[in-house]
Amino acid sequence: MEPAPSTKSRREESCALQGKVICLTEADFPAWYAAYPRHVGRGAALKAYRAARKKVDAAALLSAAERFAGKSVGSDPKFIPHPATWLNGERWADADHATPSAAADKPQSLAERVGITPLGF
């Protein structure tokens, strides 16, 4: 009598051999990678993602990548860190800084900084 053919896919068998954490990590990675604004070094990014998932959950990484992508719109790609660099640096934990108001962007004159009015009053 022949053994019944396995109903598990090759991926499921591989996951069973590698352990649950790696499989869950690999299942979440494509969504995270798609959300991240720069797509280079996918293999290094996956390795860094696996390490990051041991520290934080997938939802936190995904939302941080989406926030970072939103802040990176219009940036020169050479100034956007590679995905692995971002993950290895635990950049998901960086504080979000509010965008400064238009008044804060306006440079002050020397007179305004020292408190002198235009006519000296």
C-alpha positions as a printed NumPy array, in Angstrom:
array([[  0.   ,   0.   ,   0.   ],
       [  1.332,   3.445,  -0.978],
       [  1.296,   6.331,   1.488],
       [ -1.369,   8.947,   0.823],
       [ -0.045,  11.907,  -1.144],
       [  0.69 ,  14.931,   0.976],
       [ -1.911,  17.668,   0.784],
       [  0.526,  20.233,   2.113],
       [  2.112,  22.587,  -0.35 ],
       [  5.843,  22.79 ,  -0.664],
       [  5.735,  26.171,   1.114],
       [  3.745,  24.732,   4.037],
       [  6.215,  21.867,   4.382],
       [  9.085,  24.331,   4.293],
       [  7.381,  26.441,   6.948],
       [  6.898,  23.401,   9.16 ],
       [ 10.608,  22.684,   8.931],
       [ 11.708,  26.289,   9.53 ],
       [  9.368,  27.115,  12.37 ],
       [  6.334,  29.326,  12.784],
       [  8.115,  32.636,  13.392],
       [  9.911,  32.601,  10.055],
       [  6.743,  31.619,   8.175],
       [  4.652,  34.322,   9.782],
       [  7.41 ,  36.822,   9.137],
       [  7.651,  35.864,   5.5  ],
       [  3.873,  36.135,   5.127],
       [  3.882,  39.72 ,   6.455],
       [  7.01 ,  40.88 ,   4.637],
       [  5.566,  41.516,   1.125],
       [  3.   ,  43.997,   2.46 ],
       [  5.658,  45.796,   4.498],
       [  8.098,  45.875,   1.576],
       [  5.415,  47.258,  -0.751],
       [  4.635,  50.043,   1.739],
       [  8.287,  51.043,   2.205],
       [  9.259,  53.886,  -0.158],
       [ 12.501,  52.42 ,  -1.534],
       [ 12.789,  48.974,  -3.114],
       [ 16.413,  47.845,  -3.048],
       [ 18.191,  44.971,  -1.309],
       [ 15.15 ,  42.753,  -0.836],
       [ 17.164,  39.835,   0.58 ],
       [ 18.898,  42.004,   3.17 ],
       [ 15.558,  43.618,   3.968],
       [ 13.932,  40.225,   4.594],
       [ 16.751,  39.22 ,   6.931],
       [ 16.449,  42.522,   8.824],
       [ 12.647,  42.179,   8.876],
       [ 12.933,  38.751,  10.511],
       [ 15.135,  40.256,  13.23 ],
       [ 12.805,  43.227,  13.7  ],
       [  9.758,  40.963,  14.043],
       [ 11.371,  39.422,  17.12 ],
       [ 11.186,  42.879,  18.734],
       [  7.897,  44.307,  17.424],
       [  4.722,  43.084,  15.728],
       [  3.976,  43.257,  12.014],
       [  1.232,  45.877,  12.376],
       [  3.614,  48.311,  14.092],
       [  6.244,  47.835,  11.387],
       [  3.701,  48.269,   8.621],
       [  2.177,  51.44 ,  10.064],
       [  5.646,  52.926,  10.712],
       [  6.695,  52.155,   7.119],
       [  3.509,  53.787,   5.813],
       [  4.121,  56.91 ,   7.932],
       [  7.727,  57.043,   6.764],
       [  6.627,  56.641,   3.145],
       [  4.203,  59.538,   3.57 ],
       [  6.966,  61.749,   4.938],
       [  9.326,  60.688,   2.143],
       [  7.078,  61.771,  -0.735],
       [  9.036,  64.082,  -2.992],
       [ 12.375,  63.232,  -1.385],
       [ 15.362,  62.35 ,  -3.51 ],
       [ 15.586,  58.524,  -3.354],
       [ 19.277,  58.686,  -2.509],
       [ 18.294,  60.232,   0.844],
       [ 15.798,  57.474,   1.698],
       [ 17.558,  54.695,   3.624],
       [ 17.608,  51.179,   2.251],
       [ 14.927,  49.015,   3.872],
       [ 17.483,  46.909,   5.777],
       [ 19.181,  50.034,   7.122],
       [ 15.844,  51.407,   8.294],
       [ 14.958,  48.14 ,  10.024],
       [ 18.39 ,  47.516,  11.558],
       [ 18.386,  51.046,  12.941],
       [ 14.989,  50.409,  14.572],
       [ 13.681,  53.471,  12.768],
       [ 10.104,  52.294,  13.321],
       [ 10.544,  53.607,  16.873],
       [ 11.568,  57.114,  15.778],
       [  9.351,  59.865,  17.106],
       [  7.086,  61.453,  14.532],
       [  7.775,  65.135,  14.368],
       [  4.897,  67.419,  13.55 ],
       [  5.434,  69.545,  10.48 ],
       [  6.307,  73.097,  11.495],
       [  3.774,  75.82 ,  10.81 ],
       [  4.32 ,  78.423,   8.101],
       [  5.095,  81.052,  10.758],
       [  7.861,  78.893,  12.188],
       [  9.375,  78.526,   8.707],
       [  9.643,  82.301,   8.243],
       [ 13.106,  83.498,   9.282],
       [ 13.185,  86.319,  11.797],
       [ 15.113,  89.482,  11.18 ],
       [ 17.827,  90.501,  13.599],
       [ 15.582,  93.288,  14.929],
       [ 12.77 ,  90.824,  15.642],
       [ 15.125,  88.436,  17.415],
       [ 16.454,  91.11 ,  19.804],
       [ 13.075,  92.811,  20.272],
       [ 13.645,  96.126,  18.506],
       [ 10.638,  97.659,  16.791],
       [ 11.124,  99.347,  13.41 ],
       [ 11.041, 102.894,  14.843],
       [ 12.669, 102.068,  18.124],
       [  9.429, 102.203,  20.14 ]])
